[in-house]
Amino acid sequence: MTQDFCIIGGGIAGISAAARLSYLGRVTLIETEPHLAYHASGRSAALFEPRYGAAPVVALSYASEDHHRHANGGVLSPRGMMIVEKAGRRDVFDHDLEAMNLHEISVPEARAIVPVLNPATVAYAAHADHAWDIDTDRLIQNFAREARANGAQIMTGQRATAIARTATGWAITTAITTHEARVLVNAAGPWVDEIACMAGLPPLGFTAFRRSMARISAPGGHDVSRWPMIFGAGESWYAKPDAGALIVSPAEEDPMAPHDAWADDMVLAEGLARYEDMMSEPVTRMISNWAGLRTFAPDRVLVIGPAPQDPAFFWLAGQGGYGFQTAPGASQLAADLIAGRPPALEEKTVTALSPARFSTLS
C-alpha cells in the first residue's frame, strides 16, 4: 500500500516528524540501524538553552519550549550553566556573557557553586539559571509512542539502497522491501546529501563534524548532581553532570565523512587537559568515551521545507547541535508546511529555514 509519507532517518528529527505527520496520513519511517536514535541523537549531552544559536534556531527553540515543559509531563529538569575563563581572554568571555545573557559572578561565588574550580587559573566566571537538561530518551520514546498510536510504521534495520521517482510519489528500496509514498521526508542526519543524490536531487553541501565525549568519575568524590553545565569560554570544552559522573567534551568540530563515529584519543586528551587546567581536582578515571556527528548546512541553520526542484521531497536536516532542543518546533513546522497550513513561526523565520535559500545550487 502506498503511504502518504516515508521518512528516512530515525533520529530525533525523523521520530518527531513521524509523530506530527501521523495526524495527516499514513507514515512509514525507515532507519538503517537496529534501533532508533543510534547516531547523533543517542550520543548527545542535550541541554535546553533557547538563546543558543542563530536567530532562526532561537525561534525554533522558543517554539519548542511549551512542548518540552508540558507535553506528557515534560522532559526538562533544572541545570543552569556557567562559563569560566582564564586571564587574558576577557574578550572571548565578554562575547559569551552577552550572547548567552549570563550574569558575571566572582570566582569565590563560582567556587561556592562548583567547589573544584581552580582559583589559580579561573579569572572570570558567569552563571545563569536559564538552562535545563533534556530527558532525551523520554522525548524520543514519547514521539515514537505517539507516532505508533496513530498507526505509523517504524522500521529499523532498513537502509535505503535506491530511490526512484514515480507517477504518484517515491519508491524507496531497501534490502527487505520497497516502500512507496507520496512525500519523502529526508531526515537522514549526516547522510541527507547522499539521500538527495539517490533521489536525483542536488545536495545542499552539508558537513558532519565529530564531537568527542568522555564520562569521568565525579571529581574529588563530590556530589555533582546540582552543578551547572560548565563551559570554557568560546566553547573550548564543556562538562555536564550525568548520573553521578561528569561528561566532558573537548567541543571539537572536526569535519568527517558520514560514519559510525568514535572518539579521537588525542583530541579527547587535549580537551580533558583544557578542562583539568581549570579544576583543582585531576581526572582520575575515564569511565567511557564516545563521539557523535553534528551535521550543519553551510550557514549552520536548519533546513526545513520542500525541495525547490520537487515539492514531494522534503528536507528536515542540518540539526547540528540543536536537534533535541528544536525538535518539537521543527517537526511542527514540517507538518504545517506539508499540510499547507500557515506556520505559527514568523514568515522571515520560515524563509530563513527553507532549502530555497540554496536555490543557486539547483
C-alpha positions in Angstrom: 0.0 0.0 0.0 1.3 3.5 -0.9 1.9 5.5 2.2 1.4 9.3 2.4 4.8 9.9 3.9 8.1 7.9 4.1 10.6 9.3 6.5 14.3 8.3 6.1 16.1 8.6 9.4 15.3 7.5 12.9 17.0 10.2 14.9 15.0 12.8 16.9 14.2 14.8 13.7 12.7 11.8 12.0 10.9 10.4 15.0 9.3 13.8 15.9 8.3 14.2 12.2 6.6 10.8 12.3 4.6 11.8 15.3 3.4 15.1 13.7 2.7 13.6 10.3 0.8 10.6 11.8 -2.1 13.0 12.2 -2.1 13.8 8.5 -1.9 10.4 6.9 -0.1 7.0 6.7 3.5 7.2 7.8 6.4 4.8 7.4 9.8 5.6 9.0 12.9 3.6 8.0 16.1 3.6 9.9 19.3 1.9 8.9 20.4 0.9 12.4 18.8 -1.7 14.6 17.3 0.8 16.9 16.2 4.5 16.9 18.5 7.4 17.8 21.6 5.3 17.2 23.9 8.0 15.9 23.9 11.7 16.9 20.6 11.6 18.8 21.8 8.8 21.0 25.1 10.5 21.8 24.1 14.0 22.8 24.7 15.9 26.0 21.4 17.7 25.4 20.7 21.0 27.1 17.8 23.3 26.5 19.1 26.8 26.3 16.8 28.6 23.9 19.1 31.6 23.4 21.8 29.3 21.8 22.3 29.6 18.0 21.4 31.9 15.1 18.1 33.7 15.0 16.1 31.1 13.1 17.4 28.4 15.5 16.4 30.5 18.5 12.9 30.9 17.1 12.6 27.1 16.7 13.8 26.6 20.3 11.3 29.0 21.7 8.6 27.4 19.6 9.6 24.1 21.3 9.6 25.3 24.9 6.0 24.6 25.7 6.2 21.1 24.4 9.4 20.4 26.3 7.9 21.7 29.5 4.4 20.3 29.4 3.8 17.5 26.8 3.5 14.1 28.5 4.6 15.6 31.8 7.6 17.5 30.3 11.2 16.4 29.7 13.1 19.3 31.3 14.8 19.5 34.7 16.8 22.4 36.1 20.5 22.5 35.3 21.9 26.0 34.8 25.1 26.9 33.1 28.4 28.5 33.9 31.2 30.0 31.8 34.7 30.2 33.1 37.9 31.6 31.5 41.5 32.5 32.2 43.0 35.9 32.5 44.0 37.4 29.1 40.8 36.1 27.3 38.4 38.7 28.5 37.2 39.4 25.0 36.1 35.8 24.5 34.4 35.7 27.9 32.6 39.0 27.3 31.2 37.7 23.9 29.7 34.7 25.7 28.5 36.8 28.5 26.4 38.9 26.1 25.4 36.2 23.7 24.1 33.9 26.4 22.7 36.5 28.7 24.8 35.5 31.6 25.4 37.2 34.9 29.1 37.7 35.8 30.0 36.4 39.3 33.2 36.5 41.3 35.5 33.4 41.4 34.6 32.8 45.0 30.9 32.8 44.1 31.6 30.4 41.3 33.5 28.1 43.6 30.6 28.1 46.0 28.6 26.5 43.2 31.4 24.3 41.7 33.9 23.8 44.5 36.6 22.2 42.3 37.2 25.3 40.2 40.8 26.3 40.4 41.2 29.8 41.8 44.8 30.0 40.4 43.6 29.6 36.8 39.9 30.8 36.7 39.9 34.5 36.4 36.3 35.1 35.1 33.1 33.4 35.7 29.4 33.9 34.8 26.3 32.0 35.7 22.6 31.7 34.7 19.7 29.5 35.6 18.0 29.6 32.2 19.3 26.2 31.0 17.7 22.8 31.5 18.6 19.1 31.0 16.5 17.4 28.3 15.5 13.8 29.1 16.4 12.7 25.6 15.3 9.1 25.9 11.9 10.2 27.2 11.4 12.7 24.4 12.3 10.1 21.8 10.0 7.5 23.3 7.2 10.0 23.7 7.3 10.9 20.0 7.7 7.2 18.9 4.7 6.2 21.1 2.6 9.0 19.6 3.5 8.0 16.1 2.7 4.3 16.6 -0.5 5.1 18.4 -1.6 6.9 15.2 -0.7 3.9 13.0 2.8 4.9 11.9 5.1 2.1 10.9 8.6 2.5 12.4 11.0 0.1 10.8 14.6 -0.3 12.0 17.4 -2.3 10.2 16.3 -1.0 6.8 18.8 1.0 4.7 17.6 2.8 1.6 19.5 1.4 -1.3 17.7 3.0 -4.1 15.1 5.9 -4.5 13.1 6.4 -7.6 10.5 9.0 -8.6 7.1 7.5 -9.6 4.0 8.9 -11.0 2.4 9.1 -7.6 5.5 9.9 -5.4 8.5 7.9 -4.5 9.7 4.2 -4.4 12.3 3.7 -1.6 14.0 0.3 -1.9 15.7 -1.5 1.0 17.2 -5.0 1.2 13.8 -6.1 2.6 11.1 -4.4 0.6 10.2 -1.3 -1.4 8.2 1.5 0.3 6.0 3.7 -1.8 4.9 7.2 -0.6 3.6 10.4 -1.9 6.1 12.5 0.1 9.7 11.6 1.0 11.0 13.3 4.2 14.8 13.4 4.3 15.8 13.3 8.0 18.9 11.2 7.5 21.3 13.2 9.6 24.8 13.1 8.2 23.5 11.2 5.1 21.0 13.8 3.9 23.0 14.8 0.9 23.5 11.2 0.0 19.7 10.6 0.1 19.1 13.7 -2.1 21.5 12.4 -4.7 19.9 8.9 -4.6 16.6 10.7 -5.3 18.1 12.6 -8.2 18.2 16.0 -6.5 21.2 18.2 -5.9 23.0 18.0 -2.5 23.0 21.2 -0.4 26.5 20.9 1.0 26.0 19.6 4.5 29.1 18.8 6.6 29.3 16.4 9.5 31.5 17.4 12.4 32.8 15.0 15.0 32.3 15.8 18.7 34.0 13.5 21.2 32.9 12.9 24.8 34.3 11.2 27.9 32.5 10.1 31.1 34.7 10.7 34.1 34.3 10.0 37.8 32.9 12.8 39.9 36.0 15.0 40.7 37.1 14.6 44.3 34.1 12.4 45.1 31.8 15.5 45.1 28.1 15.2 44.6 27.8 16.8 41.1 24.1 16.4 40.7 23.3 20.1 41.3 26.3 21.5 39.4 25.5 23.6 36.3 26.8 22.7 32.9 30.2 24.3 32.7 31.8 25.7 29.6 35.2 27.1 28.8 34.6 30.5 27.1 34.3 30.2 23.4 33.1 26.6 23.9 36.7 25.4 24.2 35.4 22.5 26.4 32.4 21.7 28.5 31.4 19.5 31.4 27.9 18.3 32.3 26.8 16.3 35.3 25.2 13.0 34.3 24.2 10.1 36.6 26.7 10.9 39.3 29.6 11.4 36.9 30.7 14.2 34.5 30.5 14.1 30.8 33.5 16.2 29.5 33.9 17.2 25.8 36.7 19.0 24.0 33.9 20.5 22.0 35.8 19.9 18.8 34.4 20.3 15.3 36.4 18.1 13.0 34.8 17.6 9.6 34.2 13.9 8.8 32.6 11.8 6.2 29.3 10.2 7.5 30.1 7.1 9.5 29.6 5.5 12.9 31.8 7.9 14.8 34.2 7.2 17.6 36.2 9.5 19.9 39.7 10.6 18.8 42.1 9.8 21.7 44.4 12.7 21.1 41.6 15.2 20.7 39.9 13.8 23.8 43.2 14.1 25.8 43.7 17.7 24.7 40.1 18.6 25.7 40.4 16.9 29.1 43.7 18.8 29.7 41.8 22.1 29.0 39.1 21.1 31.5 41.7 19.9 34.0 43.6 23.2 33.8 40.5 25.0 35.2 39.9 22.5 38.0 41.7 21.8 41.3 41.0 18.0 41.1 42.7 15.9 38.4 40.9 13.4 36.1 41.5 10.1 37.9 39.3 7.8 35.8 37.7 7.8 32.4 34.7 5.5 32.6 33.9 5.5 28.9 34.2 7.6 25.7 32.2 8.1 22.5 31.6 10.5 19.7 28.8 11.7 17.5 28.4 13.7 14.3 26.8 17.1 14.3 25.6 17.9 10.8 25.4 21.5 9.6 24.2 23.3 6.5 26.8 25.8 5.0 25.1 28.6 7.0 24.7 26.5 10.2 20.9 26.9 10.2 18.5 24.0 9.9 16.9 23.2 6.6 13.2 22.6 6.7 11.0 22.7 3.7 10.2 21.2 0.3 13.0 21.0 -2.3 12.5 23.7 -4.9 13.1 21.1 -7.7 10.4 18.8 -6.4 8.0 19.7 -3.6 7.3 16.0 -2.9 10.9 15.8 -1.5 11.0 17.4 1.9 14.2 18.4 3.7 14.4 18.1 7.5 18.1 18.4 8.0 21.1 20.2 9.4 20.1 20.0 13.1 23.8 20.4 14.2 23.9 20.8 17.9 20.3 21.9 18.2 18.4 18.8 17.3 16.8 18.0 20.6 16.0 21.5 21.7 14.4 22.4 18.4 12.7 19.1 17.6 9.1 20.0 18.7 9.1 23.3 16.8 11.0 21.9 13.8 8.7 18.9 13.4 5.6 21.1 13.8 6.9 23.5 11.1 7.5 20.4 8.8 3.9 19.2 9.4 2.5 22.7 8.8 4.3 23.1 5.5 3.5 19.6 4.3 -0.2 20.1 5.2 -0.3 23.6 3.5 -1.2 25.2 6.9 0.1 28.7 7.9 3.0 28.1 10.2 3.0 29.6 13.7 6.5 30.9 13.1 7.1 34.3 11.5 7.4 34.3 7.8 11.0 35.5 7.9 12.0 32.5 10.1 10.3 30.1 7.7 12.1 31.7 4.8 15.4 31.5 6.6 14.9 27.8 7.2 13.8 26.9 3.7 16.0 25.0 1.3 15.1 27.6 -1.3 17.9 29.7 0.1 20.3 27.4 -1.6 18.4 27.6 -4.9 21.6 28.7 -6.7 22.8 25.1 -6.4 19.9 23.8 -8.4 
